[in-house]
Amino acid sequence: GSFSRNYKYFHQKDGAGYALIADQIKEIDAFNPLMAARLVQAYRKYKKCDPERQLLIKHHLTSLSKLELSKNTAEMVHKMLEN
């Protein structure tokens, strides 16, 4: 979670930081759904990003929404997409 507060690396222009968090959410959800759901909040301010980064984040959220995630994590992903 602290990685997402590192603006320089989390918000890399190529989206690698967003991909890293999405991969971690998938992995962690299998053994700790509550932690994975909290990690989704790393994307909570994505509407404040520039349009290119918004698209990258939305892509990862959409990809996550298509997976079979735990109830808590899926709910958080859907909330991020709705906002």
Rosetta blueprint (number, residue, H / E / L):
1 G L
2 S H
3 F H
4 S H
5 R H
6 N L
7 Y H
8 K H
9 Y H
10 F H
11 H L
12 Q L
13 K L
14 D L
15 G L
16 A H
17 G H
18 Y H
19 A H
20 L H
21 I H
22 A H
23 D H
24 Q H
25 I H
26 K H
27 E H
28 I H
29 D H
30 A L
31 F L
32 N L
33 P H
34 L H
35 M H
36 A H
37 A H
38 R H
39 L H
40 V H
41 Q H
42 A H
43 Y H
44 R L
45 K L
46 Y H
47 K H
48 K H
49 C L
50 D L
51 P H
52 E H
53 R H
54 Q H
55 L H
56 L H
57 I H
58 K H
59 H H
60 H H
61 L H
62 T H
63 S H
64 L H
65 S H
66 K L
67 L L
68 E L
69 L L
70 S L
71 K H
72 N H
73 T H
74 A H
75 E H
76 M H
77 V H
78 H H
79 K H
80 M H
81 L H
82 E H
83 N L
